[in-house]
Amino acid sequence: MSSSSRPITLITGAAGGIGTPLARLLAPTHDLILSGRTAATLNSLCGELDATPLLLDLERPETFEAAVSGLGRVTNVVHNAGVVDLAPVADQGHAVWTRTLAVNTVAPAELTRVLLPRLRAERGAVIFVNSGAGLSAGAGWASYAASKFALRALADALRAEEAPHGLRVGTVYPGRTATAMQARVRAQEGGTYSPEAYIDPASVARAIQFMLDAPADADFTELTVRAGPRP
């Protein structure tokens, strides 16, 4: 871990999707802690970016306090990891609900809680990568949307609670983005996956970078990113 005065930013779900381009964007100006659950992929990215790996199983939030105990400064956290399984309420059992809420809602809440003393000391930022499903739920999306609605509530409450400590809290609501998760969603929907039809993950990453690097007198609390017009 660097002892420099540069911001130290922890990114969950760093080894794919939006997380990898975000890590590459931030690497020139931030020291990075990159979190994931697959050591080989994570270690490869950390080697490329001179980052610190942090193995976390987001289905087991009770392990986080011990996992982060050896960390020093942490300035920012970007909660980017997530899971999605689509099905009607009538067909989706409690195991899917439990896993989805654990990874998408409980894990961000617990990781934030155990890092709050560090984040407060740095007067840093917590960024939640939410979803359009966190604003409106469609058929088949109940468990995922519920987890993302709850994530929005977490962000709102945390923002109000931590403002006296100088901690900034932001939420990004990306539309459909060209990631492996989106390919899985399209398969569950019975459709085809065409990456060019969706937002480039690097575009969402740039929006997150903008929120993290905004001047101290500007607080970007919510940012919605939608696919732009196609040529």
N, C-alpha and C positions, 0 to 999 in steps of 0.2 A: 504494500500500500504506500502510495506517495505521501511524503510529508510536506508537500507544497501547499500553498494557499488556494490552489484551484478547487472549484467545487467538486465534491465527490458524489456521484449519482449512481444509485442502485436501480437497475432495470430488471423486472421479472419477465419471464418469457423472452429472454434476450436472444436465444439461439434460433429464432425463426420469425416469420411474419413481419410485424412492424418493429419488433425488438432489435433485429440485426441491423437494418438500415439506420435506426435511431442511434444504436451504439456507435456505428461508423461515423455518423454526423457529429456526435458529441466528443468523440475521442481526441480531437485536436485541442479541445479547451476544457474538458472535464476529465478527472480520474474516475474510472468506472468500476463498479461492482456488478457483475453480470450473473443473474440467477437463472437456474434451470434445473431439470431433474435428470438430464442425460449427460454424464461426465465427459464423454469423448467429444461430442459436438460443442459443449460449453468450453472445454479446455482449448479446443482448436481456435474458437473465436477469441478467447481471452489471450491466447498466444499472439494472435494477429494484432490485437489492439493494446497489448500490455495492460490487460485488465485483471481484476481479481475475481476468480470464480466463486460462486456461492451456491452449493447444491441445496435445493429446497424441494420437499414434497408438499405441494400445495393442498393435498388432501389431508395433511396432518399438521394443521396450524399449531398444535400443542408442542411441536418440535422447534418452532421458530426462535424462541428465546435463547435456547442453547446454541442454535446454529449461528446467530448473529453476535454471540457474546464476545468473540474475538475481534470484531470489527472496531476500528477507531472512529474517526469522523465520518458522518454521513450527512450530506447537505440536502439531497433531493432523493425522492423515491418515485419511480414511474411504475405503476401497477398495470402491466401490459398483458400478463398471462391470462388465459381464460379457456373454458371448454364450452361446447355446445352440443346438445343432442335434441333433435326435433322429433316430436310426436304429439298427437292429441292428448289432452289430459286423461281421457279414458284409457289410453294405452301406455302411459308412462308411470312406472312404479316409483316407490319412495327411494330406491337406491340411486336412480338418476337424479331425482330432486336433491338428495342429500349431497351427492358428489358435486353437482352444479353449484349449489349454494356454498359448499365448502370452498371450492376453488375460486369462484367468481366474487364472493362477498365476504365470507368469514376470513379467508386467507389475507385479503387486503386489509381488513380491519385489524387483525392480529399483528401482521407485520408492521403496520403503521404504529400500533400501540407500543410494541417493544422497541421501536426506533424513535419514539417521540422525544425522549431526552436529547438525543443527538440532533434531531431535526430542529428542535427549539433552540439549541445552542448555536446552530448555524443560521437560524432565521431563513430556512430553506423553503422547499416546496414539495408538495405531494400532488402528483398528477395521476388521475384515474382514467384509464382508457376504457370508456364505456362503449356504447353502440346505439345505433338508431333504435334498436329494440329496447333500449332503456328509456325511450320516450313514447313508444307506441307498440303494443303487442298484437301480433297477428295469430291466426289459427296455426296450431302446431308449435308455437314459440313460447308456451306458458312458462316452462321452467327456466329457460334462458332469460326471457324478458323479466321474470320475477327477480332473478339474481341481479340483473342490471338496473331495474327500478330501485332495488335495495341499495345498490352501489351508489346511485345518485343520492339517496337519502343519507348514506354514510358521508359522502362528500359535503353535502349541505350542512350537516351537523358539525362535522370536523372543522369546516371553514369558520363557523360561528364560534366554536369553542377555542380555536387556536389563533384567531386574529389578535388577541392581546399578547400572544407570544411572538408575533411577527411571522408566523408560518403561513405561506400562501398555499391555497388548495384550489386545484383546477380540474375540470373534467373535459375530456375530448369525446365527441360523439361521431365516430367515423361511420360513413355509409359502407356499403359492401366494398371490401378491399381485396385485392388479388393476393390471397395468402392460401396456405395449405388448409387452414380452417374453412375458408370460403369454398374450396374445392370439395371438402367434406360436406358442407351444408348443401351445395348444389346436388351432390349425390343423394343426400337424404331427401331432397325435394324432388328427385327424379329428373333433374335437368342436366344440361351440359355446362361445363365450366370453361369459360373463355376469359383468360386473364385480362385481355385488352378491354373487356367491357366494364372493368371495375377500377377503383382508385388504386394507383400505384402505392404500395406500402411506404415508399420513400416520401411521398407527398404528405401522408399522415405524420411520418416521423419529423418532417420539417415543421409541421404545425406544433408538435410537442416541443421541439427545440425552441421555437419562437416563444412559447409560454414559459419555458424554463429560463431563458436568457433575457426575458423582458426586464426593463429597468425597475428598480425597487419601488418606484412610485406608481407602477402600473400593475394591476391585478386582473389577469384574464381568468375569470371564474369558469366560464363555459365556452366551448368552441365546437361548432358543428362543421364537419367536413363532408361534403357530398361530391359525387362524380361531376366533373365539368362537362361542357358540351364537347362532342366528338367532331373531329374534322370531317 
